[in-house]
């Protein structure tokens, strides 16, 4: 075969993979998923800091995004509950997409209505939690839509376009938000609530692109067996069980927090936080189990929704499933924990919002996109597990550059640290998505992928909420050294999973 023929066939394959309705849909849906996340994390963090909120409180706001880590709990509802009126008009997946996107827009508008400098943080927190819940639910639907809308041979290209769209959304809500807040006149020296209010309202308007996408894409043609469809009564009962269980979780979390003594110790604070989450989770599970036992919902319905997807995973991997879950839960801990405070770190070093936006939200995101393509290429050449080893090593090692930046706070050093760190994060993210997709059974698309992606961020986000307190108790160099050290055991987990477990590629039946 001549070089020209190879070039023509390669271009044809590239065109077929990326220039089709499914790929365009995933690009736009990825954009929709990328916009909300930074409005909870970095952009909100800078807003709160400019409003005079202390660093430890700012980083605790990242817990508002714990919906991403617990979304597996309500993911079965997305599979089985129809959305009234919208379902008949749009279908199951698109109806849920539209519902969650309206929730995202409403949450952003609520946050824009609050000035954190006026000590109305409880309302701001409510808006952030609603945003996290709505965005996490949107992610559940998008992941299921991606897997169901195309055969297995197209999934790599769809994942790539999704990640690309996601990163573009992050540029808009990251760099775009900082540019707008700066343009409207807010700075650390002269805080302006009106500037941030306008910025968040514009971000709410940007989400209308997601709404338009949902209205124009096609509903995926996945098969729903009639015997697996619940009656309206069963659906309502299932929803009541979930709602009462969540109320139990919130009530327990608040009550346990009131009983535990206050402490200035970072270690004890983290321990108390773990106790609150675990005890609240246990109560939530007990309430759900008790409601099923007394017959509020049929056991067969509850089993099909929550038990069967988990049972399927353990049946396929046996006792080794715990090893896989440990790797999923800890793989991204090093870079996620470090990234939770990175914007505040740059701000404390004296960099302006515009400088941060240029470096982190534009150049950094472009580097992450490039890292994703590099990760995909490495995974194809060497295999997913070897690529995951490289990603894990780079993810923790690049955090050491922030220590160097602390002692050499120049623009050049900032760009070097940001580019290198984002290349590593993009590579690790891309290979990890491929890993999670390979673990997912097509029989339980939404639930299993939601479970895996939830576990991926649960421990990093819980620990990341204490990042500000850790820095306050120590200093930035010590903090980034800690993020490097906690990433080292992940290399052993990757090695053990690669040695003892064979990951099967998912097969999508037409």
N, C-alpha and C positions, 0 to 999 in steps of 0.2 A: 504494500500500500504506500503510495507516494505521500510526501509531507503535505501537499495541497489537499489531497483526499482526506487525510487525517484531520487537517485543520477544518475542512468543511464539515466532516462528521462530528467533530468536537463542538463546533459552533451550533450545529443542528441539535445536538444533545443538550447543550446549554440553553438554547432557545426553547426547546420543548419542556425543560425542567422549570424554567423561571418565567417564561412569557406565556402564562395560561391563567384562566380565571381563578383557579384555586390558589395559585401563588400570589396573585394580586390581592385576593381576599385576605390571605394570611399576613401579607405586608401591612395592610390597613388595620387588621385586628391586632397585630403586634404593636402597632402605633397606639391603638386604644388601650392596650395593656401597659404600655410604657409611660403614658402620661401621668396616671395617678400616683405611682410609687414614690417619685421624688417630691411630690406635694405633701407627703407624709414625712419623708426623711429630710434630705439636705436642704431643700428650699424652705420648708417649714422651720428647720433648725436655725437657719440664718435670720428668718423673720423674727423668731422668738428671741434670739440673741440681741438683735437690734432693738427690740422692745424692752430689753433690760432683764430678761428672764435668766436665772442662773444656769450654768452649764449642766449640772446634774439633772435638773428638771427638764431641760431641753432634750437630753439624750433619752430620758424616760419616755418622752413622747413617741419614740420609735416603737414602744409596745402597742401603740395604736394599730400597727401593721401586723399584730399577731394573728389577725384573721387569715393571713397568708399561711400561717403555720398550723392553724386549726381547721382549715377549710375541708379537710377530709371528713370531718364530723357531719357537716351538712351536705356534702357532695352527693350522697344518695338521693336527697330531696330534689336535686337538679335533674337527676335521671328519671324520677318517678312522678314528681308533682307537675301537673300542667298549670300554666299561668292562665287564669281566667281571661276570656275574650281573646287575648293575644295568641294563645295556642292555636286556635282555629284559623287565625289570620296569617300567622308567621310560621307555625310549627314549633316543636319543643325547644330546639337549640336557639333559634332566632328570637323566640319569645323571651327566653331567659336572658339572652344578650341585651335586648332592649330594656328589660326591667332593671338589670344591673347598671346599665349605662345611665339611665335616669337617676338611679340611686347615687351614682358617682357625681353627676352634675349637681344634684341637690346637696350633697355633702360638701362639695367645694364652695357652693354659694353660702352655705351655713358658716363655714370657716371664714369666708370673706366678710361676714357680717359682724365678726368679733374682733375687737382690739385687745390683744393680749396684754398691752401695757396698762389696761384698766382692770387687771386682775380678774378677768372673766375666763380663766383658763379651763373651767369645767365645761363651758359651752364649746370652747375650742377643742377640748379633748373629745367631747361627744361627736363633733363633726369629723375629727380625725379617725375615730373608731368606725363611724358610719362609712367613711371613705375607704378605710381598710377592708371592712366587711364586703362592701359592694364591689370593690376592685378584685378582691380575692375570689368572690363568686363569679365575676366575669372571667377570671383566669380559668376556673373550673370548666366553664362552658367552652371557652376558646380551645383549651387542650383537647376536650372531647370532640369538638368540631373538626380540629386539625386531623385527628386520627381517623375520624369517621368519613371525612369528605373526600378521601383519595386512597388509592391502593398503597401497599407497603413500599413499592419501589419509588413512590413520589414523596415519601415522608422526610427524607433527608433534605430535599430542596424546600419543602414546606417549612421545616424547622429553621432552615437558614433564612428564608424570607421573613418568618415570624420574628426571629432574633434581630434581623436588620430593622424591621419596623419598630420593634420594641426599643431599640437603641435610639432611633430617630425620635420616638416619643419622649425618651428620657432627655434628649437634647432640648426639646421644646419646653418641657416642664422644669428642666434644670437650668441650662444656660438661658433659655428664653425667659424664664421667670426672673432670674437675676438681672438680666438686661432690662426688663420692663420695670422692675422695682427701682433700679438705678435711674432709668430714664424718667420715671415719675417723681423722683426726688427723695428717695429714702436712702440713708446711709447709717453707718454705725455711730457717726458723730451727730447726725441730725435725722432721727427716726421719724418716718411719716407713715401713719396707719393708712391714709388714703392711697398712698402709692402701692402698698401691699394688697389693699382691698381691690384696686383696679387690676392688679396683676392676677389675683386668684379668679376674679370674674372673667377675665380673658381666657384663663385656663379652662374654666367651665364651658365657655363658648367653643373652645378648641375641641372639646369632647363631642360636639355635634357632628364632627367628621365620623366618629365611631357610630353614631346613630344612623347617619346616612349609609354607611357601609352595611350595617345590619339590615336595613330596609331593602338593599339592592342585591345582596348575596343570596345564593340558593340554600335552602335547607338540605343538609346531607341526607343521603338515601340509605340510612341504616335500618336494619330490620328489628322490630320490636315484637317479640312473640306474644300472642294474645293471652296466653296463660300467665304471662309475667306482668300484665298490666293490672294495676290496682284500681279498685272502684273509687269513686269520689269520697265515699265515707272512709275508706282505708287511708287515702291520701291526707284527709283532714286530721284523722287520728294520729297519723305519723307526724304531721306538722305540730300537733299539740304536744306530743311526747318530746319532740326536739325543743320546742319553746320552753316547756316546764323544766327540762334538763338544763338549758342555758340559764334560766332564772336561778336555778339552784347553784350553778357555778358562780354566777355574779354575786349572789347573796353570801355564799361561803367565802369568796375571795375578800369581800368587804369586811365580814365579821372576823375572819382570822387576822386580817390586817389591823383591826381595832384591838385585838387581844395581844398580839405580839408587841413587845416593847420597842420603843424608838432607839435607834443606834446610829452613831456616826461612823461605825466601822464598815468598810466596804465588804469585807468577808462575811460579817454577820448579816448585812443588808442583803447580800446575794443569797445566803442560806435561808433567810426569812422569805425572800421572794420565791425560792424553790418550794419551800413548805406551803406557801399560799397556793401556788399553781398545782402542786400534786394533790393537796387536800381538796381543792375545788374540783379538780378532775375526777377524783374518787367519788365525791358527792354527786357530780353530774352523772357518772356511770351508774351509781346505785339508784338514783332517781329514775333513770331511763329503764334500767332492769326491772325495778319495782313496778313501774307503770305497765310494762309489757306483761309481767306476771299476773297483775290484777285484771288483765284483759282490756286495757284501754285501747290497745292495738293488737291485732292478731300476731302471734309469734311467727307465723310463716312470713308475714309482711315485713316485720322487723328483721328477721333473719336474712331475707332476701336483700334488704336494703343495706344492712351494716355488717352482718356476719359472713355471708357468702364471699364477698370480695376479699376479705382478709383470710378466710379459710382457704380460698383458692391459692393465694400467694404462699401460705405455709405448706400446703399440699405439694406445691411444685418444688419448693426448696428445703422442706423439712427443718431440722434443727439449724441448718446453716443459714436459714432466713434471718436469724438474729444477727449474724455477722453482716449480712447485706444491709439490714436496717441500721446497724451501728455506723457503717460507712456512709449511708445516705444522710444520717443525722449529723455527722461530724465533718463531712468532706469540705464544706464551704465555710467552716467556722472561723478560720484564720482571716480571710479577706473580708468577710461580712462584718465581723466584730471591729476590725480596723476601719473599714469604710464608714461605720456608723458615726464616727466622730471626725472624719477626715476634713469636712468643710469647716467645722469649728476650729480644727487644728490650723488650717490655712489662714483663717481669719485671725486667730491668736498670734500668728507669726507676722501679721501686718499686711497681708495681701488684701486688696479690695475685692468687692463683689464682681466687678468686671474682669479682674485678673483671674479670679477663681472660675468664673464662667468660661473665659477663653481657654484656660488650661484644662479644667476638670470636665466641664459640660460639653465642650466641643471637641478639642483635641483628644481628651481622655476617652470620650465615647467613640470617636472614630477609631482610636487604638483598640478599644474593646471589640468593635466590629471586625477589625483586621485580625485580632486574636482569635475570634470565633471561626473565621475562615481557615486560619492556620491550624486551629484545633481540629476542625473537620478533616483537613488534609492529612494531619498526623494520624488521626484515628483510622482513616482509610488505608494508610500505608503500614501502620504498625499494630492496629487493633485498638479497641476502645480502652481496655484496661491499661495498656502501656501509655496511652495518651493521658489517662487519668493520673497515672503516676507522675508524669511530667507536669501536669496541671497542678497537682497537690504540692509538688516541690516548689514550683515557681510562685504559687499563691502565698506561701508563708515566707519564702526567701525575700520577695520583693518588699515586704513590710519593713525590712531592715533599712531600706533606702529612706524611709521617713525619719529614722534616727539621724541619718546624715543630713537630711533637709533641716531638721531642728537646729543643728549646729551650723548649717550653711544655708540660711534662708534667702537664697537668690532665686530670681526667675528661672534661670537656666536649670538649677537643681530641682526646682519645683516641677518644671516640664519633664525632666528626666525621670523623676519619681512617679509622676502621674502617668506618663506614657508606658513605662515599664510595668507598673502595677496594673494598669488597665489591659494591656496585652495579655498578662498572665490571667487576669480575671475573666477576660473574654474567652481565652483558650479553655480554662477550667469549666466555664459555664457551658460551652458548646459540647464538649465531650461528656459532661455530666447529663445534659438533656438526652443525648444519644443513649447513655447508660440507663436512665430512668425509662425511656421509651421501650427499650429492650426488655425491661422487667414487667411492663404492663401487659396484662391479658386483655384482648379485644372484647372479651365477655363483660368486663367490668371497667371500661375505659375511664369514665369520669372519676369513679371512686378510687381506683388504685393509683392513677396518676396524681390525683389530689393528695392521697395519703403520702406518696413518695415525695412530692414537691413540698408538702407541709413539713415533713420530718427534716427535709433539707435545711429549712430556715428556722426551725423551732428553737434549738439550743443556741445558735448564733444570735438570734434576736433577743432572747431572754438575757444572755450574757452581755450583748451589746447595749442593752438598756442601762447597764451599770458602767459603761465605758467612761462617761463623764466623771462619775464618782471615783473610779480607779485613777484617772488622771489627777483629780483633785487630791487624792491621798498619796500619790507618788509624783510622777511627772510624765511628760510625753515619751521620752526615750525608754523609760521602764515599761510603759504601756505597750509600745510597739514591739519591744523585746518579748513581752508576754505573748502577744499575738503570733510571733514567730515560733515560740516554744510550743504552743498548743497545736500548731499545725504539723509538728514532726510526727506524732503518733499516727497521723492519717496515712503516712507512707506505709506503715506496717499493715494497716487495715486494707489498703489497696492490694498489697502483696498477698495477703491471706485470701481475699476474695478471688483474686486472679488464680491462685493456686488450687483452691478447693471447690470453686463453683463455676459451672458452665452457664453463661448467660445466653438464653435462646433469643433469637430475633423474633419480634412479633409478626404474626401473619394476619393480614386482613382479608377476610373472605368476602368476595363480591356477592 
